[in-house]
Amino acid sequence: MPLFDVAGIGLNATDTVILMPRFPEYAGKIAFTRELIMPGGQVATAMLTCAKLGLKAKYIGTVGDDERGRIQLDSLQASGIDLADVEVRRNCPNQTAYILIDERTGERTVIWKRDDCLRLKPESIREEMITCARMLHVDGTDSGACARAAEIARSHGIPVTVDVDTVYAGFEQVLPFVDYLIASSEFPSRWMKEPDTVRALEQLQDKYRIPVVGVTLGSFGALVRSEEKLVYSPGFEVNCVDTTGAGDVFHGAFCYSVLQKMPMREALELSNAMAALNCTALGARGGIATLAEARALAQHAGRRIHPNFAQ
C-alpha cells in the first residue's frame, strides 16, 4: 500500500514580490508600494495544493542552506508535506525569483536565478522514492532526474503528470513516460514547430503516445485533448490581485482530480477554479482555496471564454 497519494519532483523557489502602481517604461523609474518575501516554485506549490485538498503529498528536490531555503522548508513543513527526500545543499543559495506585479491588473513579470549547485541528478532518484506514491508529478527543470523518476513510475504502473512551461534541454527523455501533460500555451507549438495549437497537441500526443495532452490558457481556462477529443473549460472571472502561481495551483488540483477519477471536464473546471482563486491574493500560494470554495466559485462565477475554443 503506497504511503503517499502523490510525489512531486521539480522546482521550488523563494520569491521577492514587488508591487508597483504600474510597470515603468523601458529605462524608466517608479516607486514600488510593497515588498514581500514569499515561497513558491512549480512543483513545490503543486504539492502544497494537493495537501490543501486533503492528499498525502511528498516533495522531492533540493533547497539551498540560506534564509530563502529555510523559508521554503518552513512553508512545506507547515503544510504537512513529507520532506524526507529533500536535499539541503551546503553553501548554495536557494532558487530566487523577483516578481514585479502591476497592481492595476495583477499581471506579473518574473526575473529568476537558479544556481547549478541545486541541480538534482538522476542517480539521486531511488526506486522507493517513487513507488511510495500513487502518482508522480514532475516539471522539466532537471530533465535527467525527472526522466529517471518517470521511467520508474511507468514500470510500476504509476501515472505521471507533467507541468512544462518552456523548452528544457533533455526534456525528450521525459516525454515517453508521461500520462498527462498540461503545458503552457506556447510549449506544444514551440516543441513541435507547429503554430496551430490544436495540431501541435495532436502531433505531441501521437509522437509520444501520451494519453492526455493540453494547455493552460491563463484567464481563459484550459484546453485538453483526450481520447481523440478536445475538451475546453473556460476560466473564471475573479478580482485578480496577482497571477503568480496560478498554473502551479492548477496542476496540483489536476493531480487531485485525476486521483479522484473525475471526468475530464469536471477535472479542468475544478483546476481552473483553484487557479482563479489563487489569483485573488498575493504570492504563489497566497490564495490556495479549499475544495468547497472552488466548487462555490464554479457554481456562481462568470466565465472567460477563449474565442478560438468556444463550444
C-alpha positions as CSV (number, residue, x, y, z in Angstrom):
1,M,0.0,0.0,0.0
2,P,1.6,3.4,-1.0
3,L,2.3,5.8,1.8
4,F,1.5,8.9,-0.3
5,D,-1.1,9.9,-2.8
6,V,1.3,12.0,-4.9
7,A,5.1,12.6,-5.1
8,G,6.5,15.7,-6.8
9,I,9.9,16.3,-8.3
10,G,10.8,19.7,-9.5
11,L,11.2,23.4,-8.7
12,N,10.8,25.3,-5.6
13,A,11.7,29.0,-5.3
14,T,11.5,31.8,-2.7
15,D,10.1,34.9,-4.3
16,T,10.6,38.6,-3.6
17,V,7.2,40.1,-4.6
18,I,7.3,43.7,-5.6
19,L,4.1,45.6,-6.1
20,M,4.0,48.7,-8.3
21,P,1.2,51.0,-9.3
22,R,2.2,50.3,-13.0
23,F,5.1,48.9,-14.9
24,P,7.7,51.6,-15.7
25,E,8.6,52.3,-19.3
26,Y,11.9,51.0,-20.6
27,A,14.8,52.7,-18.7
28,G,12.2,54.5,-16.6
29,K,11.9,54.8,-12.8
30,I,9.0,54.2,-10.5
31,A,8.4,53.9,-6.7
32,F,7.1,50.5,-5.6
33,T,4.4,50.2,-3.0
34,R,5.2,46.9,-1.2
35,E,7.9,44.3,-1.0
36,L,7.2,40.8,0.4
37,I,9.3,37.6,0.6
38,M,7.1,34.5,-0.2
39,P,7.7,30.9,-1.1
40,G,6.7,29.5,-4.5
41,G,8.0,27.2,-7.3
42,Q,6.2,25.0,-9.7
43,V,6.2,21.5,-8.2
44,A,6.5,22.6,-4.6
45,T,3.4,24.8,-4.9
46,A,1.5,22.0,-6.7
47,M,2.3,19.6,-3.8
48,L,1.1,22.2,-1.3
49,T,-2.1,22.5,-3.3
50,C,-2.5,18.7,-3.2
51,A,-2.1,18.8,0.6
52,K,-4.6,21.6,1.0
53,L,-7.1,19.4,-0.9
54,G,-6.5,16.5,1.5
55,L,-3.9,14.4,-0.3
56,K,-0.8,12.9,1.3
57,A,2.0,14.6,-0.6
58,K,5.7,14.2,-0.8
59,Y,8.2,16.7,-2.3
60,I,11.5,15.5,-3.7
61,G,14.1,18.2,-4.6
62,T,16.9,20.4,-3.5
63,V,17.0,23.6,-1.4
64,G,19.8,26.0,-0.5
65,D,21.1,26.4,3.0
66,D,20.4,30.1,3.1
67,E,17.5,32.1,4.6
68,R,15.4,31.6,1.4
69,G,15.8,27.9,1.6
70,R,14.7,27.9,5.3
71,I,11.6,29.9,4.3
72,Q,10.8,27.3,1.7
73,L,11.2,24.4,4.0
74,D,9.2,26.0,6.7
75,S,6.3,26.6,4.3
76,L,6.2,23.0,3.1
77,Q,6.6,21.5,6.6
78,A,3.8,23.6,7.9
79,S,1.5,22.1,5.3
80,G,2.3,18.5,6.3
81,I,4.3,17.6,3.1
82,D,6.8,14.8,3.5
83,L,10.4,16.2,3.0
84,A,12.4,13.1,3.8
85,D,14.0,13.1,0.3
86,V,14.7,16.8,0.1
87,E,18.4,17.6,-0.1
88,V,19.7,20.7,1.6
89,R,22.7,21.8,-0.4
90,R,25.5,23.4,1.7
91,N,26.9,26.8,0.7
92,C,24.3,27.0,-2.0
93,P,21.6,29.7,-2.4
94,N,18.1,28.7,-2.9
95,Q,16.4,29.5,-6.2
96,T,15.3,33.1,-6.2
97,A,12.7,35.0,-8.2
98,Y,11.8,38.7,-8.2
99,I,8.2,39.1,-9.2
100,L,7.1,42.5,-10.4
101,I,3.3,43.0,-10.1
102,D,1.3,45.6,-11.9
103,E,-1.4,46.5,-9.3
104,R,-3.8,47.6,-12.0
105,T,-4.2,44.1,-13.4
106,G,-2.3,41.6,-11.2
107,E,-0.2,40.6,-14.1
108,R,3.4,39.8,-13.2
109,T,6.9,39.8,-14.7
110,V,9.4,37.3,-13.3
111,I,13.2,37.6,-13.0
112,W,14.8,34.4,-11.6
113,K,18.1,32.7,-10.9
114,R,18.9,29.1,-10.0
115,D,22.5,28.1,-9.3
116,D,23.9,24.9,-10.7
117,C,24.6,23.7,-7.2
118,L,20.8,23.0,-6.9
119,R,20.8,20.5,-9.8
120,L,19.2,17.2,-9.0
121,K,21.0,14.3,-10.7
122,P,19.4,11.1,-12.0
123,E,21.5,8.9,-9.6
124,S,19.8,10.7,-6.7
125,I,16.5,9.1,-7.6
126,R,15.9,5.8,-5.9
127,E,13.1,3.4,-6.8
128,E,11.4,3.6,-3.4
129,M,11.2,7.3,-3.6
130,I,8.7,6.9,-6.4
131,T,6.9,3.6,-5.7
132,C,5.8,5.0,-2.3
133,A,3.2,7.2,-4.1
134,R,0.1,6.6,-6.3
135,M,1.0,9.4,-8.7
136,L,4.2,11.2,-9.8
137,H,4.2,14.9,-10.8
138,V,7.3,16.5,-12.4
139,D,8.4,19.5,-14.3
140,G,11.2,19.7,-16.9
141,T,13.9,21.5,-14.9
142,D,16.3,18.7,-14.1
143,S,15.2,16.6,-17.1
144,G,17.5,13.6,-16.3
145,A,16.2,13.2,-12.8
146,C,12.6,13.7,-13.9
147,A,13.1,11.1,-16.7
148,R,14.6,8.6,-14.2
149,A,11.7,9.1,-11.9
150,A,9.1,8.9,-14.7
151,E,10.6,5.7,-16.0
152,I,10.4,4.1,-12.6
153,A,6.8,5.2,-12.3
154,R,5.9,3.8,-15.7
155,S,7.5,0.4,-14.8
156,H,5.3,0.2,-11.7
157,G,2.0,1.4,-13.4
158,I,2.1,4.8,-11.6
159,P,0.6,7.7,-13.6
160,V,2.9,10.6,-14.4
161,T,1.7,14.2,-14.8
162,V,3.9,16.9,-16.1
163,D,3.9,20.7,-15.9
164,V,6.2,22.2,-18.5
165,D,6.3,25.9,-19.3
166,T,9.3,26.2,-21.7
167,V,11.6,24.0,-23.8
168,Y,14.1,22.4,-21.4
169,A,17.3,20.7,-22.6
170,G,16.9,16.9,-22.4
171,F,13.1,17.0,-21.9
172,E,12.7,14.5,-24.7
173,Q,13.9,11.9,-22.2
174,V,10.8,12.5,-20.1
175,L,8.0,12.5,-22.7
176,P,7.9,8.7,-23.4
177,F,6.8,8.1,-19.8
178,V,4.1,10.7,-19.4
179,D,0.4,10.1,-19.0
180,Y,-0.9,13.6,-18.5
181,L,1.0,16.6,-20.0
182,I,-0.6,20.0,-19.3
183,A,1.8,22.7,-20.7
184,S,1.9,26.4,-21.1
185,S,0.0,27.7,-24.1
186,E,3.3,28.2,-26.0
187,F,5.0,24.9,-25.3
188,P,3.3,22.5,-27.8
189,S,3.8,24.8,-30.8
190,R,7.4,25.5,-29.8
191,W,8.3,21.8,-29.2
192,M,6.6,20.5,-32.4
193,K,7.4,23.6,-34.5
194,E,3.7,23.8,-35.4
195,P,2.0,27.2,-34.9
196,D,-1.5,25.9,-34.6
197,T,-2.1,24.8,-31.0
198,V,-4.7,22.1,-31.8
199,R,-2.5,20.5,-34.4
200,A,0.6,20.8,-32.2
201,L,-1.3,18.9,-29.4
202,E,-2.3,16.2,-31.9
203,Q,1.3,15.8,-33.0
204,L,2.6,15.8,-29.5
205,Q,0.1,13.1,-28.5
206,D,0.7,10.9,-31.5
207,K,4.6,11.1,-31.4
208,Y,5.0,10.3,-27.7
209,R,1.7,8.3,-27.2
210,I,0.6,10.5,-24.3
211,P,-3.0,9.7,-23.3
212,V,-3.8,13.3,-22.3
213,V,-2.2,16.4,-23.6
214,G,-3.3,20.0,-23.0
215,V,-2.5,23.6,-22.4
216,T,-3.4,26.2,-19.8
217,L,-4.7,29.5,-21.3
218,G,-4.3,32.0,-18.5
219,S,-7.6,33.7,-17.6
220,F,-9.3,31.8,-20.4
221,G,-9.0,28.4,-18.8
222,A,-7.6,25.2,-20.3
223,L,-7.8,23.0,-23.4
224,V,-7.1,19.3,-23.4
225,R,-7.0,16.5,-26.0
226,S,-8.1,13.2,-24.5
227,E,-9.4,10.1,-26.3
228,E,-9.0,11.9,-29.6
229,K,-11.4,14.6,-28.5
230,L,-10.9,18.2,-27.5
231,V,-12.2,19.3,-24.1
232,Y,-12.2,23.1,-23.4
233,S,-13.0,24.5,-20.0
234,P,-13.3,28.3,-19.7
235,G,-11.7,30.3,-16.9
236,F,-13.5,32.1,-14.1
237,E,-13.9,35.9,-13.6
238,V,-12.3,37.0,-10.3
239,N,-10.8,40.1,-8.8
240,C,-7.2,39.4,-9.8
241,V,-4.5,40.6,-7.4
242,D,-1.6,38.5,-8.5
243,T,-1.4,35.8,-11.2
244,T,1.8,34.3,-9.7
245,G,1.4,30.5,-9.1
246,A,-1.9,30.1,-10.8
247,G,-0.6,27.4,-13.2
248,D,1.1,25.6,-10.3
249,V,-2.1,25.5,-8.3
250,F,-3.9,24.4,-11.4
251,H,-1.6,21.4,-11.7
252,G,-2.0,20.5,-8.0
253,A,-5.7,20.5,-8.4
254,F,-5.4,18.5,-11.6
255,C,-3.4,15.8,-9.8
256,Y,-6.2,15.7,-7.1
257,S,-8.9,15.4,-9.8
258,V,-7.1,12.5,-11.6
259,L,-6.7,10.6,-8.4
260,Q,-10.4,11.2,-7.7
261,K,-11.2,9.7,-11.1
262,M,-13.1,12.8,-12.2
263,P,-14.4,13.1,-15.8
264,M,-12.0,15.4,-17.7
265,R,-14.4,18.3,-18.0
266,E,-15.0,18.3,-14.2
267,A,-11.3,18.0,-13.6
268,L,-10.5,21.0,-15.7
269,E,-13.3,23.0,-14.1
270,L,-12.0,22.4,-10.6
271,S,-8.4,23.1,-11.6
272,N,-9.4,26.4,-13.3
273,A,-11.4,27.4,-10.2
274,M,-8.5,26.7,-7.9
275,A,-6.1,28.7,-10.2
276,A,-8.5,31.6,-10.4
277,L,-9.0,31.8,-6.6
278,N,-5.2,31.8,-6.1
279,C,-5.1,35.0,-8.2
280,T,-7.2,36.8,-5.6
281,A,-4.3,37.1,-3.1
282,L,-0.6,37.9,-3.2
283,G,2.0,35.3,-3.8
284,A,2.3,31.9,-5.5
285,R,0.5,30.3,-2.6
286,G,-1.5,33.2,-1.2
287,G,-4.9,32.1,-2.3
288,I,-4.9,28.3,-2.4
289,A,-8.5,27.5,-1.7
290,T,-10.5,24.7,-0.2
291,L,-12.5,22.2,-2.3
292,A,-15.7,23.8,-1.1
293,E,-14.5,27.3,-2.1
294,A,-13.5,26.2,-5.5
295,R,-16.9,24.5,-6.1
296,A,-18.7,27.6,-5.0
297,L,-16.8,29.7,-7.4
298,A,-17.5,27.2,-10.3
299,Q,-21.2,27.4,-9.5
300,H,-21.6,31.2,-9.3
301,A,-18.8,33.0,-11.1
302,G,-18.8,34.3,-14.6
303,R,-16.7,32.6,-17.3
304,R,-14.0,33.9,-19.5
305,I,-14.3,32.1,-22.8
306,H,-11.5,31.9,-25.3
307,P,-12.9,32.9,-28.8
308,N,-10.9,30.2,-30.6
309,F,-12.2,27.3,-28.4
310,A,-15.8,28.3,-27.6
311,Q,-18.1,25.3,-28.0
